[in-house]
């Protein structure tokens, strides 16, 4: 009989505003990760998208991106567009947002401060061992992750991606206005 749940639900980003306003729970947390880190991890794992994202509901709501995404040719660009879509949708919601925003990088660099902020916003005491538990890599942390070698969340993608790939990723991010 859990008293609290922590659920990782990446695809919920597209309906985060709806979820947060419909369910009487503490505000969910939108954890953003640098797009180069996401794409770099996907490349290391062989998870590239094989086609441009096909999210009709997103393009119905934000038609300004439909032609741009359809014209992308490279799997790196498609993966980045997928990240952008899942990031753009919650971030353009009206303020105040019904959720808390943080970054993966902030949580790994300064977990004490970031988790204290989150638990304060939830009006809950922070578990005493939370920070020490978060310093251990999860079972899904891949061998190329910067966290395994240097405790730096950016180290992995900086070694995985070429300068050209970084430019490709950041160009797509810029088009969505998320830079």
VMD Tcl script that builds the backbone (N, CA, C; Angstrom):
set m [mol new atoms 537]
animate dup $m
set s [atomselect $m all]
$s set {name element resname resid chain x y z} {
  {N N UNK 1 A 0.850 -1.190 0.000}
  {CA C UNK 1 A 0.000 0.000 0.000}
  {C C UNK 1 A 0.890 1.246 0.000}
  {N N UNK 2 A 1.395 1.628 -1.160}
  {CA C UNK 2 A 2.277 2.802 -1.206}
  {C C UNK 2 A 1.528 4.071 -0.813}
  {N N UNK 3 A 2.221 4.920 -0.096}
  {CA C UNK 3 A 1.639 6.220 0.256}
  {C C UNK 3 A 1.923 7.252 -0.826}
  {N N UNK 4 A 3.021 7.072 -1.542}
  {CA C UNK 4 A 3.382 8.004 -2.619}
  {C C UNK 4 A 3.965 7.214 -3.770}
  {N N UNK 5 A 3.740 7.709 -4.949}
  {CA C UNK 5 A 4.270 7.066 -6.147}
  {C C UNK 5 A 5.194 8.023 -6.862}
  {N N UNK 6 A 6.209 7.462 -7.464}
  {CA C UNK 6 A 7.016 8.206 -8.418}
  {C C UNK 6 A 6.907 7.426 -9.720}
  {N N UNK 7 A 6.399 8.082 -10.743}
  {CA C UNK 7 A 6.161 7.420 -12.015}
  {C C UNK 7 A 6.925 8.161 -13.108}
  {N N UNK 8 A 7.761 7.441 -13.817}
  {CA C UNK 8 A 8.444 8.013 -14.984}
  {C C UNK 8 A 7.558 7.724 -16.183}
  {N N UNK 9 A 7.091 8.800 -16.823}
  {CA C UNK 9 A 6.121 8.652 -17.909}
  {C C UNK 9 A 6.447 9.705 -18.962}
  {N N UNK 10 A 7.502 9.452 -19.733}
  {CA C UNK 10 A 8.019 10.434 -20.681}
  {C C UNK 10 A 6.952 10.868 -21.685}
  {N N UNK 11 A 6.187 9.923 -22.195}
  {CA C UNK 11 A 5.186 10.292 -23.194}
  {C C UNK 11 A 4.033 11.103 -22.612}
  {N N UNK 12 A 3.972 11.228 -21.305}
  {CA C UNK 12 A 2.940 12.056 -20.676}
  {C C UNK 12 A 3.214 13.543 -20.875}
  {N N UNK 13 A 4.401 13.907 -21.331}
  {CA C UNK 13 A 4.698 15.325 -21.551}
  {C C UNK 13 A 3.638 15.973 -22.430}
  {N N UNK 14 A 3.143 15.246 -23.418}
  {CA C UNK 14 A 2.176 15.819 -24.349}
  {C C UNK 14 A 0.825 16.091 -23.688}
  {N N UNK 15 A 0.556 15.455 -22.573}
  {CA C UNK 15 A -0.702 15.710 -21.875}
  {C C UNK 15 A -0.484 16.097 -20.418}
  {N N UNK 16 A 0.693 16.611 -20.123}
  {CA C UNK 16 A 1.050 16.948 -18.753}
  {C C UNK 16 A 0.113 17.987 -18.149}
  {N N UNK 17 A -0.207 19.024 -18.886}
  {CA C UNK 17 A -1.126 20.044 -18.374}
  {C C UNK 17 A -2.478 19.447 -18.026}
  {N N UNK 18 A -2.990 18.603 -18.894}
  {CA C UNK 18 A -4.280 17.949 -18.666}
  {C C UNK 18 A -4.221 17.036 -17.437}
  {N N UNK 19 A -3.180 16.222 -17.363}
  {CA C UNK 19 A -3.031 15.319 -16.216}
  {C C UNK 19 A -2.968 16.093 -14.902}
  {N N UNK 20 A -2.163 17.148 -14.889}
  {CA C UNK 20 A -1.939 17.906 -13.663}
  {C C UNK 20 A -3.198 18.621 -13.180}
  {N N UNK 21 A -4.060 19.034 -14.099}
  {CA C UNK 21 A -5.279 19.737 -13.694}
  {C C UNK 21 A -6.441 18.790 -13.418}
  {N N UNK 22 A -6.356 17.556 -13.867}
  {CA C UNK 22 A -7.466 16.606 -13.692}
  {C C UNK 22 A -7.336 15.700 -12.473}
  {N N UNK 23 A -6.114 15.544 -11.970}
  {CA C UNK 23 A -5.908 14.610 -10.869}
  {C C UNK 23 A -5.421 15.358 -9.636}
  {N N UNK 24 A -6.046 15.105 -8.492}
  {CA C UNK 24 A -5.703 15.831 -7.261}
  {C C UNK 24 A -4.444 15.283 -6.594}
  {N N UNK 25 A -3.332 15.506 -7.242}
  {CA C UNK 25 A -2.053 15.061 -6.709}
  {C C UNK 25 A -1.130 16.273 -6.589}
  {N N UNK 26 A -0.022 16.067 -5.940}
  {CA C UNK 26 A 0.969 17.143 -5.887}
  {C C UNK 26 A 1.452 17.414 -7.310}
  {N N UNK 27 A 1.944 18.615 -7.560}
  {CA C UNK 27 A 2.339 18.940 -8.936}
  {C C UNK 27 A 3.373 17.958 -9.480}
  {N N UNK 28 A 3.133 17.452 -10.681}
  {CA C UNK 28 A 4.144 16.595 -11.297}
  {C C UNK 28 A 5.382 17.411 -11.652}
  {N N UNK 29 A 6.455 16.704 -11.941}
  {CA C UNK 29 A 7.718 17.355 -12.303}
  {C C UNK 29 A 8.024 17.038 -13.756}
  {N N UNK 30 A 8.246 18.074 -14.531}
  {CA C UNK 30 A 8.721 17.922 -15.900}
  {C C UNK 30 A 10.242 17.990 -15.831}
  {N N UNK 31 A 10.881 16.862 -16.100}
  {CA C UNK 31 A 12.335 16.808 -16.063}
  {C C UNK 31 A 12.841 16.954 -17.490}
  {N N UNK 32 A 13.532 18.036 -17.743}
  {CA C UNK 32 A 14.090 18.288 -19.069}
  {C C UNK 32 A 15.546 17.843 -19.080}
  {N N UNK 33 A 15.932 17.237 -20.177}
  {CA C UNK 33 A 17.328 16.848 -20.347}
  {C C UNK 33 A 17.843 17.497 -21.617}
  {N N UNK 34 A 19.086 17.864 -21.618}
  {CA C UNK 34 A 19.677 18.521 -22.784}
  {C C UNK 34 A 19.423 17.666 -24.020}
  {N N UNK 35 A 18.980 18.265 -25.118}
  {CA C UNK 35 A 18.672 17.467 -26.309}
  {C C UNK 35 A 19.865 16.693 -26.853}
  {N N UNK 36 A 21.066 17.240 -26.719}
  {CA C UNK 36 A 22.246 16.497 -27.182}
  {C C UNK 36 A 22.460 15.249 -26.332}
  {N N UNK 37 A 22.168 15.337 -25.039}
  {CA C UNK 37 A 22.295 14.169 -24.161}
  {C C UNK 37 A 21.283 13.103 -24.546}
  {N N UNK 38 A 20.069 13.517 -24.854}
  {CA C UNK 38 A 19.020 12.561 -25.230}
  {C C UNK 38 A 19.381 11.874 -26.543}
  {N N UNK 39 A 19.724 12.647 -27.548}
  {CA C UNK 39 A 20.057 12.065 -28.853}
  {C C UNK 39 A 21.333 11.238 -28.763}
  {N N UNK 40 A 22.334 11.719 -28.026}
  {CA C UNK 40 A 23.567 10.952 -27.853}
  {C C UNK 40 A 23.298 9.604 -27.202}
  {N N UNK 41 A 22.452 9.581 -26.204}
  {CA C UNK 41 A 22.081 8.326 -25.544}
  {C C UNK 41 A 21.349 7.396 -26.510}
  {N N UNK 42 A 20.453 7.963 -27.304}
  {CA C UNK 42 A 19.721 7.158 -28.291}
  {C C UNK 42 A 20.689 6.547 -29.311}
  {N N UNK 43 A 21.661 7.320 -29.740}
  {CA C UNK 43 A 22.642 6.809 -30.698}
  {C C UNK 43 A 23.463 5.671 -30.091}
  {N N UNK 44 A 23.916 5.868 -28.840}
  {CA C UNK 44 A 24.704 4.814 -28.180}
  {C C UNK 44 A 23.902 3.524 -28.039}
  {N N UNK 45 A 22.610 3.660 -27.859}
  {CA C UNK 45 A 21.748 2.492 -27.671}
  {C C UNK 45 A 21.147 1.975 -28.984}
  {N N UNK 46 A 21.375 2.685 -30.091}
  {CA C UNK 46 A 20.808 2.275 -31.372}
  {C C UNK 46 A 19.322 2.569 -31.493}
  {N N UNK 47 A 18.831 3.611 -30.816}
  {CA C UNK 47 A 17.399 3.917 -30.771}
  {C C UNK 47 A 16.960 5.010 -31.731}
  {N N UNK 48 A 17.655 5.260 -32.810}
  {CA C UNK 48 A 17.258 6.340 -33.715}
  {C C UNK 48 A 15.868 6.099 -34.292}
  {N N UNK 49 A 15.142 7.182 -34.439}
  {CA C UNK 49 A 13.847 7.087 -35.122}
  {C C UNK 49 A 14.092 6.757 -36.585}
  {N N UNK 50 A 13.217 5.967 -37.152}
  {CA C UNK 50 A 13.373 5.579 -38.556}
  {C C UNK 50 A 12.550 6.447 -39.501}
  {N N UNK 51 A 11.813 7.386 -38.954}
  {CA C UNK 51 A 10.998 8.292 -39.764}
  {C C UNK 51 A 10.715 9.548 -38.942}
  {N N UNK 52 A 10.262 10.577 -39.625}
  {CA C UNK 52 A 9.909 11.801 -38.921}
  {C C UNK 52 A 8.776 11.507 -37.941}
  {N N UNK 53 A 8.745 12.198 -36.788}
  {CA C UNK 53 A 7.650 11.975 -35.844}
  {C C UNK 53 A 6.300 12.208 -36.500}
  {N N UNK 54 A 5.362 11.314 -36.205}
  {CA C UNK 54 A 4.003 11.428 -36.755}
  {C C UNK 54 A 3.026 11.559 -35.601}
  {N N UNK 55 A 2.914 12.753 -35.098}
  {CA C UNK 55 A 2.041 13.017 -33.961}
  {C C UNK 55 A 0.960 13.992 -34.412}
  {N N UNK 56 A -0.089 13.448 -35.004}
  {CA C UNK 56 A -1.136 14.258 -35.622}
  {C C UNK 56 A -1.730 15.279 -34.662}
  {N N UNK 57 A -1.994 14.886 -33.424}
  {CA C UNK 57 A -2.608 15.813 -32.476}
  {C C UNK 57 A -1.693 17.006 -32.201}
  {N N UNK 58 A -0.379 16.764 -32.117}
  {CA C UNK 58 A 0.552 17.867 -31.906}
  {C C UNK 58 A 0.515 18.815 -33.101}
  {N N UNK 59 A 0.576 18.263 -34.302}
  {CA C UNK 59 A 0.595 19.113 -35.496}
  {C C UNK 59 A -0.748 19.798 -35.740}
  {N N UNK 60 A -1.827 19.207 -35.282}
  {CA C UNK 60 A -3.127 19.888 -35.358}
  {C C UNK 60 A -3.117 21.129 -34.476}
  {N N UNK 61 A -2.493 20.998 -33.317}
  {CA C UNK 61 A -2.452 22.118 -32.372}
  {C C UNK 61 A -1.372 23.138 -32.723}
  {N N UNK 62 A -0.260 22.667 -33.276}
  {CA C UNK 62 A 0.871 23.540 -33.613}
  {C C UNK 62 A 1.256 23.306 -35.079}
  {N N UNK 63 A 0.422 23.729 -36.012}
  {CA C UNK 63 A 0.658 23.429 -37.431}
  {C C UNK 63 A 1.907 24.085 -38.006}
  {N N UNK 64 A 2.444 25.077 -37.321}
  {CA C UNK 64 A 3.635 25.765 -37.822}
  {C C UNK 64 A 4.842 24.847 -37.929}
  {N N UNK 65 A 4.805 23.674 -37.280}
  {CA C UNK 65 A 5.947 22.758 -37.311}
  {C C UNK 65 A 5.764 21.580 -38.261}
  {N N UNK 66 A 4.567 21.403 -38.785}
  {CA C UNK 66 A 4.270 20.199 -39.561}
  {C C UNK 66 A 5.150 20.058 -40.803}
  {N N UNK 67 A 5.214 21.077 -41.620}
  {CA C UNK 67 A 6.018 20.998 -42.848}
  {C C UNK 67 A 7.509 20.888 -42.544}
  {N N UNK 68 A 7.948 21.634 -41.546}
  {CA C UNK 68 A 9.360 21.588 -41.173}
  {C C UNK 68 A 9.766 20.169 -40.786}
  {N N UNK 69 A 9.005 19.547 -39.894}
  {CA C UNK 69 A 9.340 18.200 -39.428}
  {C C UNK 69 A 9.232 17.204 -40.577}
  {N N UNK 70 A 8.231 17.344 -41.414}
  {CA C UNK 70 A 8.061 16.428 -42.552}
  {C C UNK 70 A 9.242 16.524 -43.520}
  {N N UNK 71 A 9.880 17.673 -43.582}
  {CA C UNK 71 A 10.992 17.868 -44.516}
  {C C UNK 71 A 12.336 17.388 -43.959}
  {N N UNK 72 A 12.399 17.067 -42.691}
  {CA C UNK 72 A 13.656 16.585 -42.122}
  {C C UNK 72 A 14.036 15.262 -42.767}
  {N N UNK 73 A 15.322 15.045 -42.986}
  {CA C UNK 73 A 15.797 13.859 -43.709}
  {C C UNK 73 A 16.650 12.909 -42.877}
  {N N UNK 74 A 17.194 13.379 -41.788}
  {CA C UNK 74 A 18.193 12.614 -41.045}
  {C C UNK 74 A 17.625 12.077 -39.736}
  {N N UNK 75 A 17.929 10.839 -39.380}
  {CA C UNK 75 A 17.439 10.290 -38.103}
  {C C UNK 75 A 17.829 11.115 -36.877}
  {N N UNK 76 A 18.974 11.766 -36.921}
  {CA C UNK 76 A 19.358 12.633 -35.798}
  {C C UNK 76 A 18.389 13.803 -35.702}
  {N N UNK 77 A 18.025 14.365 -36.836}
  {CA C UNK 77 A 17.057 15.461 -36.836}
  {C C UNK 77 A 15.686 14.964 -36.383}
  {N N UNK 78 A 15.301 13.767 -36.801}
  {CA C UNK 78 A 14.003 13.212 -36.381}
  {C C UNK 78 A 13.971 12.983 -34.882}
  {N N UNK 79 A 15.057 12.438 -34.345}
  {CA C UNK 79 A 15.122 12.215 -32.894}
  {C C UNK 79 A 15.051 13.544 -32.143}
  {N N UNK 80 A 15.721 14.542 -32.683}
  {CA C UNK 80 A 15.689 15.864 -32.054}
  {C C UNK 80 A 14.300 16.468 -32.147}
  {N N UNK 81 A 13.652 16.329 -33.289}
  {CA C UNK 81 A 12.283 16.843 -33.435}
  {C C UNK 81 A 11.345 16.160 -32.439}
  {N N UNK 82 A 11.538 14.879 -32.238}
  {CA C UNK 82 A 10.744 14.144 -31.258}
  {C C UNK 82 A 10.952 14.736 -29.864}
  {N N UNK 83 A 12.208 15.000 -29.478}
  {CA C UNK 83 A 12.506 15.655 -28.201}
  {C C UNK 83 A 11.830 17.019 -28.144}
  {N N UNK 84 A 11.931 17.781 -29.217}
  {CA C UNK 84 A 11.348 19.127 -29.250}
  {C C UNK 84 A 9.829 19.090 -29.062}
  {N N UNK 85 A 9.172 18.175 -29.734}
  {CA C UNK 85 A 7.717 18.061 -29.625}
  {C C UNK 85 A 7.324 17.764 -28.181}
  {N N UNK 86 A 8.018 16.814 -27.563}
  {CA C UNK 86 A 7.694 16.437 -26.189}
  {C C UNK 86 A 8.102 17.501 -25.174}
  {N N UNK 87 A 8.953 18.413 -25.565}
  {CA C UNK 87 A 9.371 19.499 -24.684}
  {C C UNK 87 A 8.532 20.751 -24.928}
  {N N UNK 88 A 8.251 21.034 -26.181}
  {CA C UNK 88 A 7.508 22.242 -26.552}
  {C C UNK 88 A 6.097 22.241 -25.965}
  {N N UNK 89 A 5.392 21.122 -26.127}
  {CA C UNK 89 A 3.984 21.051 -25.722}
  {C C UNK 89 A 3.765 21.485 -24.272}
  {N N UNK 90 A 4.513 20.970 -23.300}
  {CA C UNK 90 A 4.252 21.433 -21.933}
  {C C UNK 90 A 4.780 22.839 -21.652}
  {N N UNK 91 A 5.877 23.227 -22.295}
  {CA C UNK 91 A 6.468 24.524 -21.975}
  {C C UNK 91 A 5.678 25.711 -22.509}
  {N N UNK 92 A 4.825 25.506 -23.509}
  {CA C UNK 92 A 4.051 26.630 -24.030}
  {C C UNK 92 A 2.714 26.807 -23.305}
  {N N UNK 93 A 2.444 25.979 -22.315}
  {CA C UNK 93 A 1.216 26.143 -21.537}
  {C C UNK 93 A 1.267 27.450 -20.764}
  {N N UNK 94 A 0.101 28.018 -20.515}
  {CA C UNK 94 A 0.008 29.294 -19.813}
  {C C UNK 94 A 0.581 29.189 -18.400}
  {N N UNK 95 A 1.164 30.288 -17.958}
  {CA C UNK 95 A 1.693 30.387 -16.594}
  {C C UNK 95 A 0.544 30.778 -15.664}
  {N N UNK 96 A 0.518 30.422 -14.414}
  {CA C UNK 96 A 1.443 29.484 -13.807}
  {C C UNK 96 A 1.140 28.059 -14.275}
  {N N UNK 97 A 2.186 27.332 -14.542}
  {CA C UNK 97 A 2.022 25.953 -15.005}
  {C C UNK 97 A 1.592 25.065 -13.831}
  {N N UNK 98 A 0.791 24.049 -14.131}
  {CA C UNK 98 A 0.344 23.149 -13.055}
  {C C UNK 98 A 1.363 22.049 -12.740}
  {N N UNK 99 A 2.618 22.296 -13.075}
  {CA C UNK 99 A 3.680 21.326 -12.824}
  {C C UNK 99 A 4.968 22.084 -12.535}
  {N N UNK 100 A 5.940 21.367 -12.020}
  {CA C UNK 100 A 7.241 21.932 -11.661}
  {C C UNK 100 A 8.232 21.554 -12.765}
  {N N UNK 101 A 9.090 22.478 -13.139}
  {CA C UNK 101 A 10.099 22.214 -14.162}
  {C C UNK 101 A 11.474 22.140 -13.512}
  {N N UNK 102 A 12.227 21.117 -13.892}
  {CA C UNK 102 A 13.621 21.002 -13.477}
  {C C UNK 102 A 14.399 20.399 -14.630}
  {N N UNK 103 A 15.699 20.365 -14.486}
  {CA C UNK 103 A 16.514 19.724 -15.509}
  {C C UNK 103 A 17.268 18.549 -14.903}
  {N N UNK 104 A 17.480 17.565 -15.708}
  {CA C UNK 104 A 18.252 16.392 -15.312}
  {C C UNK 104 A 19.653 16.826 -14.884}
  {N N UNK 105 A 20.221 17.743 -15.646}
  {CA C UNK 105 A 21.577 18.194 -15.368}
  {C C UNK 105 A 21.654 18.886 -13.999}
  {N N UNK 106 A 20.667 19.715 -13.681}
  {CA C UNK 106 A 20.644 20.387 -12.377}
  {C C UNK 106 A 20.494 19.371 -11.254}
  {N N UNK 107 A 19.641 18.385 -11.455}
  {CA C UNK 107 A 19.414 17.367 -10.424}
  {C C UNK 107 A 20.654 16.507 -10.194}
  {N N UNK 108 A 21.474 16.313 -11.226}
  {CA C UNK 108 A 22.681 15.503 -11.032}
  {C C UNK 108 A 23.848 16.341 -10.521}
  {N N UNK 109 A 23.897 17.625 -10.871}
  {CA C UNK 109 A 24.989 18.484 -10.404}
  {C C UNK 109 A 24.809 18.923 -8.951}
  {N N UNK 110 A 23.578 19.299 -8.623}
  {CA C UNK 110 A 23.294 19.830 -7.284}
  {C C UNK 110 A 22.038 19.170 -6.714}
  {N N UNK 111 A 22.114 17.867 -6.457}
  {CA C UNK 111 A 20.900 17.161 -6.012}
  {C C UNK 111 A 20.352 17.674 -4.681}
  {N N UNK 112 A 21.204 18.076 -3.764}
  {CA C UNK 112 A 20.716 18.556 -2.466}
  {C C UNK 112 A 19.785 19.753 -2.653}
  {N N UNK 113 A 20.252 20.747 -3.418}
  {CA C UNK 113 A 19.466 21.962 -3.621}
  {C C UNK 113 A 18.213 21.686 -4.459}
  {N N UNK 114 A 18.358 20.895 -5.508}
  {CA C UNK 114 A 17.228 20.680 -6.409}
  {C C UNK 114 A 16.132 19.861 -5.746}
  {N N UNK 115 A 16.511 18.803 -5.043}
  {CA C UNK 115 A 15.488 17.998 -4.371}
  {C C UNK 115 A 14.867 18.749 -3.205}
  {N N UNK 116 A 15.652 19.566 -2.516}
  {CA C UNK 116 A 15.081 20.388 -1.443}
  {C C UNK 116 A 14.020 21.330 -2.019}
  {N N UNK 117 A 14.298 21.917 -3.175}
  {CA C UNK 117 A 13.332 22.811 -3.830}
  {C C UNK 117 A 12.050 22.058 -4.194}
  {N N UNK 118 A 12.211 20.862 -4.776}
  {CA C UNK 118 A 11.036 20.084 -5.178}
  {C C UNK 118 A 10.190 19.689 -3.967}
  {N N UNK 119 A 10.827 19.170 -2.932}
  {CA C UNK 119 A 10.073 18.738 -1.753}
  {C C UNK 119 A 9.438 19.923 -1.038}
  {N N UNK 120 A 10.081 21.073 -1.085}
  {CA C UNK 120 A 9.476 22.272 -0.507}
  {C C UNK 120 A 8.204 22.637 -1.273}
  {N N UNK 121 A 8.257 22.568 -2.593}
  {CA C UNK 121 A 7.070 22.887 -3.387}
  {C C UNK 121 A 5.954 21.864 -3.172}
  {N N UNK 122 A 6.332 20.639 -2.873}
  {CA C UNK 122 A 5.326 19.606 -2.583}
  {C C UNK 122 A 4.849 19.673 -1.132}
  {N N UNK 123 A 5.515 20.487 -0.327}
  {CA C UNK 123 A 5.223 20.590 1.100}
  {C C UNK 123 A 5.341 19.230 1.782}
  {N N UNK 124 A 6.447 18.564 1.481}
  {CA C UNK 124 A 6.754 17.257 2.063}
  {C C UNK 124 A 8.169 17.280 2.619}
  {N N UNK 125 A 8.417 16.496 3.658}
  {CA C UNK 125 A 9.803 16.387 4.127}
  {C C UNK 125 A 10.618 15.563 3.132}
  {N N UNK 126 A 11.833 15.981 2.904}
  {CA C UNK 126 A 12.699 15.242 1.989}
  {C C UNK 126 A 13.304 14.050 2.726}
  {N N UNK 127 A 13.218 12.843 2.168}
  {CA C UNK 127 A 13.829 11.684 2.826}
  {C C UNK 127 A 15.324 11.916 3.035}
  {N N UNK 128 A 15.805 11.546 4.203}
  {CA C UNK 128 A 17.196 11.799 4.577}
  {C C UNK 128 A 18.191 11.137 3.632}
  {N N UNK 129 A 17.848 9.975 3.097}
  {CA C UNK 129 A 18.791 9.243 2.246}
  {C C UNK 129 A 18.565 9.463 0.755}
  {N N UNK 130 A 17.711 10.405 0.403}
  {CA C UNK 130 A 17.371 10.602 -1.012}
  {C C UNK 130 A 18.588 10.950 -1.858}
  {N N UNK 131 A 19.383 11.893 -1.417}
  {CA C UNK 131 A 20.528 12.337 -2.216}
  {C C UNK 131 A 21.521 11.197 -2.404}
  {N N UNK 132 A 21.798 10.449 -1.359}
  {CA C UNK 132 A 22.755 9.345 -1.505}
  {C C UNK 132 A 22.209 8.279 -2.450}
  {N N UNK 133 A 20.895 8.043 -2.416}
  {CA C UNK 133 A 20.308 7.065 -3.338}
  {C C UNK 133 A 20.351 7.551 -4.782}
  {N N UNK 134 A 20.221 8.847 -4.997}
  {CA C UNK 134 A 20.224 9.359 -6.369}
  {C C UNK 134 A 21.620 9.422 -6.963}
  {N N UNK 135 A 22.627 9.339 -6.152}
  {CA C UNK 135 A 24.004 9.364 -6.663}
  {C C UNK 135 A 24.413 8.022 -7.267}
  {N N UNK 136 A 23.642 6.986 -7.050}
  {CA C UNK 136 A 23.924 5.680 -7.649}
  {C C UNK 136 A 23.261 5.620 -9.015}
  {N N UNK 137 A 24.007 5.249 -10.056}
  {CA C UNK 137 A 23.393 5.124 -11.383}
  {C C UNK 137 A 22.299 4.055 -11.369}
  {N N UNK 138 A 21.249 4.312 -12.121}
  {CA C UNK 138 A 20.153 3.348 -12.202}
  {C C UNK 138 A 20.564 2.172 -13.082}
  {N N UNK 139 A 19.752 1.155 -13.070}
  {CA C UNK 139 A 20.007 -0.017 -13.899}
  {C C UNK 139 A 19.901 0.263 -15.385}
  {N N UNK 140 A 19.295 1.397 -15.750}
  {CA C UNK 140 A 19.162 1.736 -17.171}
  {C C UNK 140 A 20.252 2.688 -17.653}
  {N N UNK 141 A 21.178 3.075 -16.769}
  {CA C UNK 141 A 22.278 3.953 -17.174}
  {C C UNK 141 A 23.219 3.155 -18.070}
  {N N UNK 142 A 23.403 3.633 -19.304}
  {CA C UNK 142 A 24.228 2.853 -20.228}
  {C C UNK 142 A 25.711 3.088 -19.982}
  {N N UNK 143 A 26.516 2.183 -20.515}
  {CA C UNK 143 A 27.956 2.207 -20.255}
  {C C UNK 143 A 28.645 3.450 -20.797}
  {N N UNK 144 A 28.038 4.147 -21.771}
  {CA C UNK 144 A 28.642 5.358 -22.317}
  {C C UNK 144 A 28.254 6.617 -21.568}
  {N N UNK 145 A 27.439 6.488 -20.533}
  {CA C UNK 145 A 26.967 7.650 -19.795}
  {C C UNK 145 A 28.115 8.351 -19.089}
  {N N UNK 146 A 28.089 9.672 -19.142}
  {CA C UNK 146 A 29.082 10.457 -18.427}
  {C C UNK 146 A 28.966 10.290 -16.927}
  {N N UNK 147 A 27.777 9.943 -16.448}
  {CA C UNK 147 A 27.586 9.779 -15.009}
  {C C UNK 147 A 28.385 8.608 -14.449}
  {N N UNK 148 A 28.595 7.576 -15.246}
  {CA C UNK 148 A 29.354 6.423 -14.756}
  {C C UNK 148 A 30.831 6.741 -14.598}
  {N N UNK 149 A 31.349 7.560 -15.493}
  {CA C UNK 149 A 32.784 7.800 -15.508}
  {C C UNK 149 A 33.203 9.057 -14.748}
  {N N UNK 150 A 32.402 10.125 -14.881}
  {CA C UNK 150 A 32.872 11.392 -14.329}
  {C C UNK 150 A 31.860 12.105 -13.445}
  {N N UNK 151 A 30.685 11.547 -13.277}
  {CA C UNK 151 A 29.592 12.191 -12.541}
  {C C UNK 151 A 29.112 13.444 -13.255}
  {N N UNK 152 A 29.485 13.620 -14.521}
  {CA C UNK 152 A 29.072 14.766 -15.318}
  {C C UNK 152 A 28.068 14.292 -16.347}
  {N N UNK 153 A 26.836 14.776 -16.237}
  {CA C UNK 153 A 25.774 14.338 -17.138}
  {C C UNK 153 A 26.058 14.707 -18.594}
  {N N UNK 154 A 26.894 15.723 -18.829}
  {CA C UNK 154 A 27.192 16.150 -20.194}
  {C C UNK 154 A 28.347 15.396 -20.836}
  {N N UNK 155 A 29.136 14.703 -20.051}
  {CA C UNK 155 A 30.360 14.080 -20.563}
  {C C UNK 155 A 30.076 13.045 -21.650}
  {N N UNK 156 A 29.032 12.258 -21.505}
  {CA C UNK 156 A 28.739 11.198 -22.475}
  {C C UNK 156 A 28.447 11.724 -23.861}
  {N N UNK 157 A 27.525 12.691 -23.961}
  {CA C UNK 157 A 27.164 13.175 -25.294}
  {C C UNK 157 A 28.285 13.986 -25.929}
  {N N UNK 158 A 29.083 14.649 -25.141}
  {CA C UNK 158 A 30.196 15.435 -25.702}
  {C C UNK 158 A 31.230 14.521 -26.361}
  {N N UNK 159 A 31.303 13.267 -25.923}
  {CA C UNK 159 A 32.217 12.304 -26.537}
  {C C UNK 159 A 31.539 11.530 -27.661}
  {N N UNK 160 A 30.236 11.370 -27.585}
  {CA C UNK 160 A 29.492 10.554 -28.557}
  {C C UNK 160 A 29.213 11.309 -29.851}
  {N N UNK 161 A 28.820 12.573 -29.731}
  {CA C UNK 161 A 28.374 13.338 -30.891}
  {C C UNK 161 A 29.517 14.101 -31.553}
  {N N UNK 162 A 29.472 14.170 -32.862}
  {CA C UNK 162 A 30.439 14.980 -33.601}
  {C C UNK 162 A 29.981 16.444 -33.578}
  {N N UNK 163 A 30.860 17.381 -33.851}
  {CA C UNK 163 A 30.438 18.781 -33.932}
  {C C UNK 163 A 29.311 18.987 -34.952}
  {N N UNK 164 A 29.341 18.260 -36.072}
  {CA C UNK 164 A 28.275 18.370 -37.078}
  {C C UNK 164 A 26.947 17.903 -36.499}
  {N N UNK 165 A 26.961 16.808 -35.766}
  {CA C UNK 165 A 25.727 16.308 -35.159}
  {C C UNK 165 A 25.182 17.283 -34.122}
  {N N UNK 166 A 26.061 17.869 -33.342}
  {CA C UNK 166 A 25.626 18.861 -32.354}
  {C C UNK 166 A 24.966 20.035 -33.068}
  {N N UNK 167 A 25.567 20.501 -34.170}
  {CA C UNK 167 A 24.979 21.610 -34.935}
  {C C UNK 167 A 23.606 21.220 -35.488}
  {N N UNK 168 A 23.479 19.981 -35.994}
  {CA C UNK 168 A 22.177 19.500 -36.497}
  {C C UNK 168 A 21.125 19.548 -35.394}
  {N N UNK 169 A 21.477 19.026 -34.243}
  {CA C UNK 169 A 20.537 18.965 -33.122}
  {C C UNK 169 A 20.121 20.369 -32.712}
  {N N UNK 170 A 21.088 21.244 -32.543}
  {CA C UNK 170 A 20.782 22.588 -32.075}
  {C C UNK 170 A 20.014 23.400 -33.112}
  {N N UNK 171 A 20.185 23.106 -34.387}
  {CA C UNK 171 A 19.405 23.789 -35.426}
  {C C UNK 171 A 17.923 23.429 -35.307}
  {N N UNK 172 A 17.631 22.170 -35.075}
  {CA C UNK 172 A 16.230 21.749 -34.904}
  {C C UNK 172 A 15.650 22.381 -33.636}
  {N N UNK 173 A 16.412 22.347 -32.562}
  {CA C UNK 173 A 15.972 22.937 -31.293}
  {C C UNK 173 A 15.656 24.420 -31.485}
  {N N UNK 174 A 16.508 25.122 -32.219}
  {CA C UNK 174 A 16.309 26.559 -32.488}
  {C C UNK 174 A 15.016 26.792 -33.265}
  {N N UNK 175 A 14.727 25.931 -34.222}
  {CA C UNK 175 A 13.507 26.087 -35.020}
  {C C UNK 175 A 12.262 26.021 -34.143}
  {N N UNK 176 A 12.289 25.208 -33.114}
  {CA C UNK 176 A 11.154 25.104 -32.185}
  {C C UNK 176 A 11.178 26.212 -31.129}
  {N N UNK 177 A 12.227 27.044 -31.135}
  {CA C UNK 177 A 12.326 28.126 -30.159}
  {C C UNK 177 A 12.684 27.638 -28.771}
  {N N UNK 178 A 13.358 26.514 -28.684}
  {CA C UNK 178 A 13.686 25.919 -27.389}
  {C C UNK 178 A 15.159 26.078 -27.018}
  {N N UNK 179 A 15.877 26.918 -27.765}
  {CA C UNK 179 A 17.302 27.094 -27.459}
  {C C UNK 179 A 17.509 28.061 -26.307}
}
mol reanalyze $m
mol bondsrecalc $m
mol representation Tube
mol addrep $m
